[in-house]
Amino acid sequence: MRELLNELKNGEMVPGGSDADHRDTATPHSQESTQHIDQNNAAMELLDSVTGADEEGRSRQRILTFAAKRYASALERNPDDYDALYNWALVLQESADNVSPDSVSPSKDALLEEACKKYEAATYLCPTLNDAYYNWAIAISDRAKMRGRTKEAEELWKQATKNYEKAVNLNWNSPQALNNWGLALQELSAIVPAREKQNIVKTAISKFRAAIQLQFDFHRAIYNLGTVLYGLAEDLSRTGGPINAKEVSPNELYSQSAIYIAAAHALKPNYSVYTSALKLVRSMLPLPYLKVGYLTAPPAGNPIAPHSDWKRSHFVLNHEGLQQIAKIDQKHLAESLSSKSGDTMSTTSKPAIRVDVQDITSVSTCADLTLPPGAGLCIDTIHGPVFLIADSWEYLDGWLDAIRLVYTIFARRKSDVLAGIITG
């Protein structure tokens, strides 16, 4: 859409100009083409009624209306021109954003509804038009937001999630579509009956996590994952905690939520919404660390040790890296791990496993018969791989994300911000 507007402003598209891709031989109007003309006229009437809030908005709307006339003309020549339908839908959708707050005609909802009709028609003609499904889902989501927590809004959010799913299935490499899909599911979870909520929330978590795995520094998805985990922790706290021992406890969810929000803030410290959220959740971190928990590890320096030699032990993660520690009191832990990354930490009587963040090259799950059974974690470093086993696959997700985020923050030269969060 932005490129289209720039072309129009630069005069590269002119009134009455031909479009070889969309040209078709004129034929007498059939009943179907007459119906298309009526629909096009209705859409044009909506656009003609839009007035921007200021001169810039009015100028922008004139450009959008001009573009719509070209698409209407293309559709009169060829009603099966799905590109014209798609681009016209974009014009209607952007015009909806240009409606003045005090405007009564047309309504933003009417423009979005018309955009949805054209997206539907475009995808009917071309079922592989993933951008149309994506923008259609956004238009549906905007309509749902106007309806609060009503049954009508619930149905619209369900439609939006289905279209995001189609968009992702057609183009899996789209972190933004996954993030928006997660947001739509999060909104839906606030409306549906309680018995349906938790499954929808867990699906939303999986979409945010998938978005982050495609783009490790996608701070919006990182923050959104933090908020949905916080909401899940609140729900579980009200209902008395997890249903079974395999599920993550509310306290662990609060801590996970704080990790993602802290990471989002570290990546974008000037975003006021991240700063405010961090103030709420910072105390939920295992300060002065980002993450503390158990991992099963081989003896230090012997990654191929027999399975019987692997032991479950404490690990801590901060801005400097991952460290195996002895189970000691928190005060002693804070003092003993306050040294610089270049120092040797003597917190155990035996050699300890340590991974410095600057040495990491990748982090991934690991399924290898040479490892003990369980949720395997592989941290590739410049010195070779480090293999660890998490208590469960759900706990592994938390470790994977936390280590990746620490590395991403380091790679973006924001480690000092993270250090300030957990030690300041």
Order of alpha helices (4+ residues) and beta strands (2+ residues): alpha-alpha-alpha-alpha-alpha-alpha-alpha-alpha-alpha-alpha-alpha-alpha-beta-beta-beta-alpha-beta-beta-beta-beta-alpha-alpha
